[in-house]
Amino acid sequence: MEITGGCVCGGTRYVLKSRPFALVDCHCIDCRRSAGAPYVTWGSVPIEDLVVTRGEPRKIAHANRIRSFAACCGTHLFFEDSKDSETIDVTIASLDDPVPFAPQKVIFIEDRLPWVIIDESLPSFPTIPKTNVNHG
């Protein structure tokens, strides 16, 4: 299985060797500011299942976490909890076909902008649920 994705200009491309899991809409302030969007939809894969095939993402350490952006155009692509993370989060909207990867929960609704409407059919959490060791 190969799932492809990349940045807006095409200079950075990647392949996922497994399906993303832990699909979340994150409303935290850091995600909002890093993406310039009201929230970011993320999916996790084992770090060895992400292969960058073109370009070199620029890694930015902030709040003891690592965010990766396409060096060519600035598209936000990846998130790691630490330099030793076993999983990496991928921005679902950077996939060539994001349609099959709808969010399964909503996190950091305490930071949600008041005009964003939450899908009430999804479990929502003020911060990050204790059982979710991935994105936050």
CNS distance restraints for C-alpha pairs under 8 A (distance, minus, plus):
assign (resid   1 and name CA) (resid  16 and name CA) 7.96 0.50 0.50
assign (resid   1 and name CA) (resid  17 and name CA) 5.68 0.50 0.50
assign (resid   1 and name CA) (resid  18 and name CA) 6.29 0.50 0.50
assign (resid   2 and name CA) (resid  15 and name CA) 6.09 0.50 0.50
assign (resid   2 and name CA) (resid  16 and name CA) 5.55 0.50 0.50
assign (resid   2 and name CA) (resid  17 and name CA) 4.98 0.50 0.50
assign (resid   2 and name CA) (resid  18 and name CA) 6.87 0.50 0.50
assign (resid   3 and name CA) (resid  15 and name CA) 5.52 0.50 0.50
assign (resid   3 and name CA) (resid  16 and name CA) 4.93 0.50 0.50
assign (resid   3 and name CA) (resid  17 and name CA) 6.66 0.50 0.50
assign (resid   3 and name CA) (resid  18 and name CA) 7.43 0.50 0.50
assign (resid   3 and name CA) (resid  19 and name CA) 7.44 0.50 0.50
assign (resid   3 and name CA) (resid  95 and name CA) 7.49 0.50 0.50
assign (resid   3 and name CA) (resid  96 and name CA) 7.88 0.50 0.50
assign (resid   4 and name CA) (resid  13 and name CA) 7.47 0.50 0.50
assign (resid   4 and name CA) (resid  14 and name CA) 5.83 0.50 0.50
assign (resid   4 and name CA) (resid  15 and name CA) 4.51 0.50 0.50
assign (resid   4 and name CA) (resid  16 and name CA) 6.27 0.50 0.50
assign (resid   4 and name CA) (resid  95 and name CA) 5.97 0.50 0.50
assign (resid   4 and name CA) (resid  96 and name CA) 5.83 0.50 0.50
assign (resid   4 and name CA) (resid  97 and name CA) 7.86 0.50 0.50
assign (resid   5 and name CA) (resid  13 and name CA) 5.83 0.50 0.50
assign (resid   5 and name CA) (resid  14 and name CA) 5.39 0.50 0.50
assign (resid   5 and name CA) (resid  15 and name CA) 6.40 0.50 0.50
assign (resid   5 and name CA) (resid  94 and name CA) 5.52 0.50 0.50
assign (resid   5 and name CA) (resid  95 and name CA) 3.91 0.50 0.50
assign (resid   5 and name CA) (resid  96 and name CA) 4.80 0.50 0.50
assign (resid   5 and name CA) (resid  97 and name CA) 7.82 0.50 0.50
assign (resid   6 and name CA) (resid  10 and name CA) 6.24 0.50 0.50
assign (resid   6 and name CA) (resid  11 and name CA) 7.78 0.50 0.50
assign (resid   6 and name CA) (resid  12 and name CA) 5.47 0.50 0.50
assign (resid   6 and name CA) (resid  13 and name CA) 4.15 0.50 0.50
assign (resid   6 and name CA) (resid  14 and name CA) 5.81 0.50 0.50
assign (resid   6 and name CA) (resid  77 and name CA) 7.60 0.50 0.50
assign (resid   6 and name CA) (resid  94 and name CA) 5.56 0.50 0.50
assign (resid   6 and name CA) (resid  95 and name CA) 6.42 0.50 0.50
assign (resid   6 and name CA) (resid  96 and name CA) 7.23 0.50 0.50
assign (resid   7 and name CA) (resid  11 and name CA) 6.71 0.50 0.50
assign (resid   7 and name CA) (resid  12 and name CA) 5.55 0.50 0.50
assign (resid   7 and name CA) (resid  13 and name CA) 6.66 0.50 0.50
assign (resid   7 and name CA) (resid  70 and name CA) 6.28 0.50 0.50
assign (resid   7 and name CA) (resid  73 and name CA) 7.35 0.50 0.50
assign (resid   7 and name CA) (resid  74 and name CA) 7.94 0.50 0.50
assign (resid   7 and name CA) (resid  75 and name CA) 5.41 0.50 0.50
assign (resid   7 and name CA) (resid  76 and name CA) 7.85 0.50 0.50
assign (resid   7 and name CA) (resid  77 and name CA) 7.37 0.50 0.50
assign (resid   7 and name CA) (resid  94 and name CA) 6.32 0.50 0.50
assign (resid   8 and name CA) (resid  73 and name CA) 7.14 0.50 0.50
assign (resid   8 and name CA) (resid  75 and name CA) 6.44 0.50 0.50
assign (resid   8 and name CA) (resid  94 and name CA) 7.93 0.50 0.50
assign (resid   9 and name CA) (resid  72 and name CA) 7.58 0.50 0.50
assign (resid   9 and name CA) (resid  73 and name CA) 6.45 0.50 0.50
assign (resid  11 and name CA) (resid  54 and name CA) 6.53 0.50 0.50
assign (resid  11 and name CA) (resid  55 and name CA) 5.73 0.50 0.50
assign (resid  11 and name CA) (resid  70 and name CA) 7.65 0.50 0.50
assign (resid  11 and name CA) (resid  72 and name CA) 6.03 0.50 0.50
assign (resid  11 and name CA) (resid  73 and name CA) 7.80 0.50 0.50
assign (resid  12 and name CA) (resid  52 and name CA) 7.49 0.50 0.50
assign (resid  12 and name CA) (resid  53 and name CA) 7.46 0.50 0.50
assign (resid  12 and name CA) (resid  54 and name CA) 4.92 0.50 0.50
assign (resid  12 and name CA) (resid  55 and name CA) 4.35 0.50 0.50
assign (resid  12 and name CA) (resid  56 and name CA) 6.66 0.50 0.50
assign (resid  12 and name CA) (resid  57 and name CA) 7.21 0.50 0.50
assign (resid  12 and name CA) (resid  70 and name CA) 5.90 0.50 0.50
assign (resid  12 and name CA) (resid  71 and name CA) 7.84 0.50 0.50
assign (resid  12 and name CA) (resid  72 and name CA) 7.22 0.50 0.50
assign (resid  13 and name CA) (resid  52 and name CA) 5.94 0.50 0.50
assign (resid  13 and name CA) (resid  53 and name CA) 5.43 0.50 0.50
assign (resid  13 and name CA) (resid  54 and name CA) 4.88 0.50 0.50
assign (resid  13 and name CA) (resid  55 and name CA) 6.72 0.50 0.50
assign (resid  14 and name CA) (resid  50 and name CA) 6.97 0.50 0.50
assign (resid  14 and name CA) (resid  51 and name CA) 5.50 0.50 0.50
assign (resid  14 and name CA) (resid  52 and name CA) 4.15 0.50 0.50
assign (resid  14 and name CA) (resid  53 and name CA) 5.12 0.50 0.50
assign (resid  14 and name CA) (resid  54 and name CA) 6.89 0.50 0.50
assign (resid  15 and name CA) (resid  49 and name CA) 7.96 0.50 0.50
assign (resid  15 and name CA) (resid  50 and name CA) 5.93 0.50 0.50
assign (resid  15 and name CA) (resid  51 and name CA) 5.20 0.50 0.50
assign (resid  15 and name CA) (resid  52 and name CA) 6.39 0.50 0.50
assign (resid  15 and name CA) (resid  53 and name CA) 6.95 0.50 0.50
assign (resid  16 and name CA) (resid  45 and name CA) 7.62 0.50 0.50
assign (resid  16 and name CA) (resid  49 and name CA) 5.50 0.50 0.50
assign (resid  16 and name CA) (resid  50 and name CA) 4.79 0.50 0.50
assign (resid  16 and name CA) (resid  51 and name CA) 6.46 0.50 0.50
assign (resid  17 and name CA) (resid  49 and name CA) 4.74 0.50 0.50
assign (resid  17 and name CA) (resid  50 and name CA) 6.50 0.50 0.50
assign (resid  17 and name CA) (resid  51 and name CA) 7.90 0.50 0.50
assign (resid  18 and name CA) (resid  45 and name CA) 6.66 0.50 0.50
assign (resid  18 and name CA) (resid  49 and name CA) 6.19 0.50 0.50
assign (resid  19 and name CA) (resid  45 and name CA) 6.98 0.50 0.50
assign (resid  20 and name CA) (resid  43 and name CA) 4.86 0.50 0.50
assign (resid  20 and name CA) (resid  44 and name CA) 4.97 0.50 0.50
assign (resid  20 and name CA) (resid  45 and name CA) 5.21 0.50 0.50
assign (resid  20 and name CA) (resid  90 and name CA) 7.99 0.50 0.50
assign (resid  20 and name CA) (resid 101 and name CA) 7.51 0.50 0.50
assign (resid  21 and name CA) (resid  43 and name CA) 5.38 0.50 0.50
assign (resid  21 and name CA) (resid  44 and name CA) 5.15 0.50 0.50
assign (resid  21 and name CA) (resid  45 and name CA) 6.55 0.50 0.50
assign (resid  22 and name CA) (resid  42 and name CA) 7.75 0.50 0.50
assign (resid  22 and name CA) (resid  43 and name CA) 5.56 0.50 0.50
assign (resid  22 and name CA) (resid  44 and name CA) 5.85 0.50 0.50
assign (resid  22 and name CA) (resid 104 and name CA) 7.29 0.50 0.50
assign (resid  22 and name CA) (resid 132 and name CA) 7.83 0.50 0.50
assign (resid  22 and name CA) (resid 134 and name CA) 7.45 0.50 0.50
assign (resid  23 and name CA) (resid  41 and name CA) 7.02 0.50 0.50
assign (resid  23 and name CA) (resid  42 and name CA) 5.59 0.50 0.50
assign (resid  23 and name CA) (resid  43 and name CA) 4.48 0.50 0.50
assign (resid  23 and name CA) (resid  44 and name CA) 7.09 0.50 0.50
assign (resid  23 and name CA) (resid 101 and name CA) 7.05 0.50 0.50
assign (resid  23 and name CA) (resid 102 and name CA) 6.90 0.50 0.50
assign (resid  23 and name CA) (resid 103 and name CA) 4.70 0.50 0.50
assign (resid  23 and name CA) (resid 104 and name CA) 5.38 0.50 0.50
assign (resid  23 and name CA) (resid 105 and name CA) 6.86 0.50 0.50
assign (resid  24 and name CA) (resid  41 and name CA) 5.49 0.50 0.50
assign (resid  24 and name CA) (resid  42 and name CA) 5.37 0.50 0.50
assign (resid  24 and name CA) (resid  43 and name CA) 6.66 0.50 0.50
assign (resid  24 and name CA) (resid 103 and name CA) 4.79 0.50 0.50
assign (resid  24 and name CA) (resid 104 and name CA) 5.78 0.50 0.50
assign (resid  24 and name CA) (resid 105 and name CA) 5.02 0.50 0.50
assign (resid  24 and name CA) (resid 106 and name CA) 5.50 0.50 0.50
assign (resid  24 and name CA) (resid 107 and name CA) 6.80 0.50 0.50
assign (resid  25 and name CA) (resid  39 and name CA) 6.42 0.50 0.50
assign (resid  25 and name CA) (resid  40 and name CA) 5.56 0.50 0.50
assign (resid  25 and name CA) (resid  41 and name CA) 4.29 0.50 0.50
assign (resid  25 and name CA) (resid  42 and name CA) 6.43 0.50 0.50
assign (resid  25 and name CA) (resid 103 and name CA) 6.01 0.50 0.50
assign (resid  25 and name CA) (resid 105 and name CA) 6.49 0.50 0.50
assign (resid  25 and name CA) (resid 106 and name CA) 4.77 0.50 0.50
assign (resid  25 and name CA) (resid 107 and name CA) 6.19 0.50 0.50
assign (resid  26 and name CA) (resid  31 and name CA) 6.90 0.50 0.50
assign (resid  26 and name CA) (resid  39 and name CA) 5.50 0.50 0.50
assign (resid  26 and name CA) (resid  40 and name CA) 5.31 0.50 0.50
assign (resid  26 and name CA) (resid  41 and name CA) 6.19 0.50 0.50
assign (resid  26 and name CA) (resid  42 and name CA) 7.37 0.50 0.50
assign (resid  26 and name CA) (resid 106 and name CA) 6.13 0.50 0.50
assign (resid  26 and name CA) (resid 107 and name CA) 4.99 0.50 0.50
assign (resid  26 and name CA) (resid 108 and name CA) 6.01 0.50 0.50
assign (resid  26 and name CA) (resid 109 and name CA) 7.79 0.50 0.50
assign (resid  26 and name CA) (resid 136 and name CA) 7.07 0.50 0.50
assign (resid  27 and name CA) (resid  31 and name CA) 6.71 0.50 0.50
assign (resid  27 and name CA) (resid  32 and name CA) 6.55 0.50 0.50
assign (resid  27 and name CA) (resid  38 and name CA) 6.78 0.50 0.50
assign (resid  27 and name CA) (resid  39 and name CA) 4.59 0.50 0.50
assign (resid  27 and name CA) (resid  40 and name CA) 6.80 0.50 0.50
assign (resid  27 and name CA) (resid 106 and name CA) 7.70 0.50 0.50
assign (resid  27 and name CA) (resid 107 and name CA) 6.28 0.50 0.50
assign (resid  27 and name CA) (resid 108 and name CA) 5.11 0.50 0.50
assign (resid  27 and name CA) (resid 109 and name CA) 5.84 0.50 0.50
assign (resid  27 and name CA) (resid 110 and name CA) 7.96 0.50 0.50
assign (resid  27 and name CA) (resid 111 and name CA) 5.86 0.50 0.50
assign (resid  27 and name CA) (resid 112 and name CA) 5.29 0.50 0.50
assign (resid  27 and name CA) (resid 113 and name CA) 7.97 0.50 0.50
assign (resid  28 and name CA) (resid  32 and name CA) 6.32 0.50 0.50
assign (resid  28 and name CA) (resid  39 and name CA) 7.30 0.50 0.50
assign (resid  28 and name CA) (resid 107 and name CA) 7.65 0.50 0.50
assign (resid  28 and name CA) (resid 108 and name CA) 5.19 0.50 0.50
assign (resid  28 and name CA) (resid 109 and name CA) 7.44 0.50 0.50
assign (resid  28 and name CA) (resid 110 and name CA) 7.92 0.50 0.50
assign (resid  28 and name CA) (resid 111 and name CA) 5.42 0.50 0.50
assign (resid  28 and name CA) (resid 112 and name CA) 7.16 0.50 0.50
assign (resid  28 and name CA) (resid 136 and name CA) 7.33 0.50 0.50
assign (resid  29 and name CA) (resid  33 and name CA) 6.11 0.50 0.50
assign (resid  29 and name CA) (resid 111 and name CA) 6.29 0.50 0.50
assign (resid  30 and name CA) (resid  34 and name CA) 5.95 0.50 0.50
assign (resid  31 and name CA) (resid  35 and name CA) 6.02 0.50 0.50
assign (resid  31 and name CA) (resid  37 and name CA) 7.98 0.50 0.50
assign (resid  31 and name CA) (resid  39 and name CA) 6.48 0.50 0.50
assign (resid  31 and name CA) (resid  40 and name CA) 6.29 0.50 0.50
assign (resid  32 and name CA) (resid  36 and name CA) 5.58 0.50 0.50
assign (resid  32 and name CA) (resid  37 and name CA) 5.16 0.50 0.50
assign (resid  32 and name CA) (resid  38 and name CA) 5.36 0.50 0.50
assign (resid  32 and name CA) (resid  39 and name CA) 5.31 0.50 0.50
assign (resid  32 and name CA) (resid  40 and name CA) 6.97 0.50 0.50
assign (resid  33 and name CA) (resid  37 and name CA) 7.03 0.50 0.50
assign (resid  34 and name CA) (resid  76 and name CA) 7.15 0.50 0.50
assign (resid  35 and name CA) (resid  39 and name CA) 7.89 0.50 0.50
assign (resid  35 and name CA) (resid  40 and name CA) 7.25 0.50 0.50
assign (resid  35 and name CA) (resid  75 and name CA) 7.82 0.50 0.50
assign (resid  35 and name CA) (resid  76 and name CA) 6.14 0.50 0.50
assign (resid  38 and name CA) (resid 112 and name CA) 7.65 0.50 0.50
assign (resid  38 and name CA) (resid 113 and name CA) 6.86 0.50 0.50
assign (resid  38 and name CA) (resid 116 and name CA) 7.39 0.50 0.50
assign (resid  39 and name CA) (resid 112 and name CA) 7.93 0.50 0.50
assign (resid  40 and name CA) (resid  91 and name CA) 6.95 0.50 0.50
assign (resid  41 and name CA) (resid  91 and name CA) 5.98 0.50 0.50
assign (resid  41 and name CA) (resid  92 and name CA) 5.65 0.50 0.50
assign (resid  41 and name CA) (resid  93 and name CA) 7.09 0.50 0.50
assign (resid  41 and name CA) (resid 103 and name CA) 6.70 0.50 0.50
assign (resid  42 and name CA) (resid  89 and name CA) 5.94 0.50 0.50
assign (resid  42 and name CA) (resid  90 and name CA) 5.50 0.50 0.50
assign (resid  42 and name CA) (resid  91 and name CA) 4.82 0.50 0.50
assign (resid  42 and name CA) (resid  92 and name CA) 5.37 0.50 0.50
assign (resid  42 and name CA) (resid 103 and name CA) 7.84 0.50 0.50
assign (resid  42 and name CA) (resid 135 and name CA) 7.56 0.50 0.50
assign (resid  43 and name CA) (resid  89 and name CA) 5.34 0.50 0.50
assign (resid  43 and name CA) (resid  90 and name CA) 5.38 0.50 0.50
assign (resid  43 and name CA) (resid  91 and name CA) 6.72 0.50 0.50
assign (resid  43 and name CA) (resid  92 and name CA) 6.23 0.50 0.50
assign (resid  43 and name CA) (resid 101 and name CA) 7.85 0.50 0.50
assign (resid  44 and name CA) (resid  87 and name CA) 6.26 0.50 0.50
assign (resid  44 and name CA) (resid  88 and name CA) 5.51 0.50 0.50
assign (resid  44 and name CA) (resid  89 and name CA) 4.25 0.50 0.50
assign (resid  44 and name CA) (resid  90 and name CA) 6.17 0.50 0.50
assign (resid  44 and name CA) (resid 134 and name CA) 7.25 0.50 0.50
assign (resid  45 and name CA) (resid  49 and name CA) 6.29 0.50 0.50
assign (resid  45 and name CA) (resid  50 and name CA) 7.18 0.50 0.50
assign (resid  45 and name CA) (resid  87 and name CA) 5.47 0.50 0.50
assign (resid  45 and name CA) (resid  88 and name CA) 5.66 0.50 0.50
assign (resid  45 and name CA) (resid  89 and name CA) 6.49 0.50 0.50
assign (resid  45 and name CA) (resid  90 and name CA) 7.76 0.50 0.50
assign (resid  46 and name CA) (resid  50 and name CA) 7.33 0.50 0.50
assign (resid  46 and name CA) (resid  86 and name CA) 5.93 0.50 0.50
assign (resid  46 and name CA) (resid  87 and name CA) 4.25 0.50 0.50
assign (resid  46 and name CA) (resid  88 and name CA) 6.26 0.50 0.50
assign (resid  47 and name CA) (resid  85 and name CA) 7.46 0.50 0.50
assign (resid  47 and name CA) (resid  86 and name CA) 5.59 0.50 0.50
assign (resid  47 and name CA) (resid  87 and name CA) 4.62 0.50 0.50
assign (resid  47 and name CA) (resid  88 and name CA) 5.22 0.50 0.50
assign (resid  50 and name CA) (resid  88 and name CA) 7.91 0.50 0.50
assign (resid  52 and name CA) (resid  56 and name CA) 7.45 0.50 0.50
assign (resid  55 and name CA) (resid  70 and name CA) 7.50 0.50 0.50
assign (resid  55 and name CA) (resid  71 and name CA) 7.54 0.50 0.50
assign (resid  55 and name CA) (resid  72 and name CA) 7.67 0.50 0.50
assign (resid  56 and name CA) (resid  70 and name CA) 6.87 0.50 0.50
assign (resid  56 and name CA) (resid  71 and name CA) 6.44 0.50 0.50
assign (resid  57 and name CA) (resid  68 and name CA) 5.70 0.50 0.50
assign (resid  57 and name CA) (resid  69 and name CA) 5.28 0.50 0.50
assign (resid  57 and name CA) (resid  70 and name CA) 4.66 0.50 0.50
assign (resid  57 and name CA) (resid  71 and name CA) 5.38 0.50 0.50
assign (resid  58 and name CA) (resid  68 and name CA) 5.37 0.50 0.50
assign (resid  58 and name CA) (resid  69 and name CA) 5.18 0.50 0.50
assign (resid  58 and name CA) (resid  70 and name CA) 6.09 0.50 0.50
assign (resid  58 and name CA) (resid  71 and name CA) 5.20 0.50 0.50
assign (resid  59 and name CA) (resid  66 and name CA) 6.29 0.50 0.50
assign (resid  59 and name CA) (resid  67 and name CA) 5.69 0.50 0.50
assign (resid  59 and name CA) (resid  68 and name CA) 4.36 0.50 0.50
assign (resid  59 and name CA) (resid  69 and name CA) 6.51 0.50 0.50
assign (resid  60 and name CA) (resid  66 and name CA) 5.57 0.50 0.50
assign (resid  60 and name CA) (resid  67 and name CA) 5.27 0.50 0.50
assign (resid  60 and name CA) (resid  68 and name CA) 6.17 0.50 0.50
assign (resid  60 and name CA) (resid  69 and name CA) 7.95 0.50 0.50
assign (resid  61 and name CA) (resid  65 and name CA) 5.58 0.50 0.50
assign (resid  61 and name CA) (resid  66 and name CA) 4.51 0.50 0.50
assign (resid  61 and name CA) (resid  67 and name CA) 6.44 0.50 0.50
assign (resid  62 and name CA) (resid  66 and name CA) 6.30 0.50 0.50
assign (resid  62 and name CA) (resid  67 and name CA) 7.55 0.50 0.50
assign (resid  64 and name CA) (resid  81 and name CA) 7.38 0.50 0.50
assign (resid  64 and name CA) (resid  82 and name CA) 6.60 0.50 0.50
assign (resid  65 and name CA) (resid  79 and name CA) 7.47 0.50 0.50
assign (resid  65 and name CA) (resid  80 and name CA) 5.93 0.50 0.50
assign (resid  65 and name CA) (resid  81 and name CA) 4.82 0.50 0.50
assign (resid  65 and name CA) (resid  82 and name CA) 5.14 0.50 0.50
assign (resid  65 and name CA) (resid  83 and name CA) 7.71 0.50 0.50
assign (resid  66 and name CA) (resid  79 and name CA) 5.71 0.50 0.50
assign (resid  66 and name CA) (resid  80 and name CA) 5.04 0.50 0.50
assign (resid  66 and name CA) (resid  81 and name CA) 6.48 0.50 0.50
assign (resid  66 and name CA) (resid  82 and name CA) 6.31 0.50 0.50
assign (resid  66 and name CA) (resid  83 and name CA) 7.20 0.50 0.50
assign (resid  67 and name CA) (resid  76 and name CA) 7.56 0.50 0.50
assign (resid  67 and name CA) (resid  77 and name CA) 7.72 0.50 0.50
assign (resid  67 and name CA) (resid  78 and name CA) 5.72 0.50 0.50
assign (resid  67 and name CA) (resid  79 and name CA) 4.52 0.50 0.50
assign (resid  67 and name CA) (resid  80 and name CA) 6.46 0.50 0.50
assign (resid  68 and name CA) (resid  76 and name CA) 6.25 0.50 0.50
assign (resid  68 and name CA) (resid  77 and name CA) 5.74 0.50 0.50
assign (resid  68 and name CA) (resid  78 and name CA) 4.89 0.50 0.50
assign (resid  68 and name CA) (resid  79 and name CA) 6.23 0.50 0.50
assign (resid  69 and name CA) (resid  74 and name CA) 5.31 0.50 0.50
assign (resid  69 and name CA) (resid  75 and name CA) 5.32 0.50 0.50
assign (resid  69 and name CA) (resid  76 and name CA) 4.42 0.50 0.50
assign (resid  69 and name CA) (resid  77 and name CA) 5.36 0.50 0.50
assign (resid  69 and name CA) (resid  78 and name CA) 6.97 0.50 0.50
assign (resid  70 and name CA) (resid  74 and name CA) 4.86 0.50 0.50
assign (resid  70 and name CA) (resid  75 and name CA) 5.16 0.50 0.50
assign (resid  70 and name CA) (resid  76 and name CA) 6.60 0.50 0.50
assign (resid  70 and name CA) (resid  77 and name CA) 6.86 0.50 0.50
assign (resid  76 and name CA) (resid  91 and name CA) 7.11 0.50 0.50
assign (resid  77 and name CA) (resid  90 and name CA) 5.79 0.50 0.50
assign (resid  77 and name CA) (resid  91 and name CA) 5.32 0.50 0.50
assign (resid  77 and name CA) (resid  94 and name CA) 6.66 0.50 0.50
assign (resid  78 and name CA) (resid  88 and name CA) 6.68 0.50 0.50
assign (resid  78 and name CA) (resid  89 and name CA) 5.41 0.50 0.50
assign (resid  78 and name CA) (resid  90 and name CA) 4.66 0.50 0.50
assign (resid  78 and name CA) (resid  91 and name CA) 6.23 0.50 0.50
assign (resid  79 and name CA) (resid  88 and name CA) 5.87 0.50 0.50
assign (resid  79 and name CA) (resid  89 and name CA) 4.93 0.50 0.50
assign (resid  79 and name CA) (resid  90 and name CA) 6.60 0.50 0.50
assign (resid  79 and name CA) (resid 135 and name CA) 7.42 0.50 0.50
assign (resid  80 and name CA) (resid  85 and name CA) 6.14 0.50 0.50
assign (resid  80 and name CA) (resid  87 and name CA) 7.14 0.50 0.50
assign (resid  80 and name CA) (resid  88 and name CA) 5.17 0.50 0.50
assign (resid  80 and name CA) (resid  89 and name CA) 6.40 0.50 0.50
assign (resid  80 and name CA) (resid 135 and name CA) 7.65 0.50 0.50
assign (resid  81 and name CA) (resid  85 and name CA) 6.00 0.50 0.50
assign (resid  81 and name CA) (resid  88 and name CA) 7.89 0.50 0.50
assign (resid  81 and name CA) (resid 134 and name CA) 7.18 0.50 0.50
assign (resid  81 and name CA) (resid 135 and name CA) 6.97 0.50 0.50
assign (resid  87 and name CA) (resid 134 and name CA) 7.47 0.50 0.50
assign (resid  89 and name CA) (resid 134 and name CA) 7.57 0.50 0.50
assign (resid  89 and name CA) (resid 135 and name CA) 6.71 0.50 0.50
assign (resid  90 and name CA) (resid  94 and name CA) 7.77 0.50 0.50
assign (resid  91 and name CA) (resid  95 and name CA) 7.42 0.50 0.50
assign (resid  92 and name CA) (resid  98 and name CA) 5.73 0.50 0.50
assign (resid  92 and name CA) (resid 101 and name CA) 7.05 0.50 0.50
assign (resid  93 and name CA) (resid  98 and name CA) 5.77 0.50 0.50
assign (resid  94 and name CA) (resid  98 and name CA) 7.45 0.50 0.50
assign (resid  98 and name CA) (resid 102 and name CA) 7.74 0.50 0.50
assign (resid 104 and name CA) (resid 122 and name CA) 6.16 0.50 0.50
assign (resid 104 and name CA) (resid 123 and name CA) 7.41 0.50 0.50
assign (resid 105 and name CA) (resid 122 and name CA) 5.16 0.50 0.50
assign (resid 105 and name CA) (resid 123 and name CA) 4.96 0.50 0.50
assign (resid 105 and name CA) (resid 124 and name CA) 5.81 0.50 0.50
assign (resid 106 and name CA) (resid 118 and name CA) 7.90 0.50 0.50
assign (resid 106 and name CA) (resid 122 and name CA) 6.71 0.50 0.50
assign (resid 106 and name CA) (resid 123 and name CA) 6.27 0.50 0.50
assign (resid 106 and name CA) (resid 124 and name CA) 4.56 0.50 0.50
assign (resid 106 and name CA) (resid 125 and name CA) 6.25 0.50 0.50
assign (resid 107 and name CA) (resid 124 and name CA) 5.88 0.50 0.50
assign (resid 107 and name CA) (resid 125 and name CA) 4.94 0.50 0.50
assign (resid 107 and name CA) (resid 126 and name CA) 6.31 0.50 0.50
assign (resid 107 and name CA) (resid 127 and name CA) 5.59 0.50 0.50
assign (resid 107 and name CA) (resid 128 and name CA) 5.58 0.50 0.50
assign (resid 107 and name CA) (resid 129 and name CA) 7.72 0.50 0.50
assign (resid 107 and name CA) (resid 136 and name CA) 7.57 0.50 0.50
assign (resid 108 and name CA) (resid 112 and name CA) 6.93 0.50 0.50
assign (resid 108 and name CA) (resid 125 and name CA) 6.12 0.50 0.50
assign (resid 108 and name CA) (resid 126 and name CA) 4.87 0.50 0.50
assign (resid 108 and name CA) (resid 127 and name CA) 3.98 0.50 0.50
assign (resid 108 and name CA) (resid 128 and name CA) 6.23 0.50 0.50
assign (resid 108 and name CA) (resid 136 and name CA) 7.66 0.50 0.50
assign (resid 109 and name CA) (resid 124 and name CA) 6.98 0.50 0.50
assign (resid 109 and name CA) (resid 125 and name CA) 6.15 0.50 0.50
assign (resid 109 and name CA) (resid 126 and name CA) 4.85 0.50 0.50
assign (resid 109 and name CA) (resid 127 and name CA) 6.61 0.50 0.50
assign (resid 110 and name CA) (resid 126 and name CA) 4.84 0.50 0.50
assign (resid 110 and name CA) (resid 127 and name CA) 6.61 0.50 0.50
assign (resid 111 and name CA) (resid 126 and name CA) 7.99 0.50 0.50
assign (resid 112 and name CA) (resid 116 and name CA) 6.83 0.50 0.50
assign (resid 125 and name CA) (resid 129 and name CA) 6.45 0.50 0.50
assign (resid 127 and name CA) (resid 136 and name CA) 7.70 0.50 0.50
assign (resid 128 and name CA) (resid 132 and name CA) 6.77 0.50 0.50
assign (resid 128 and name CA) (resid 136 and name CA) 6.10 0.50 0.50
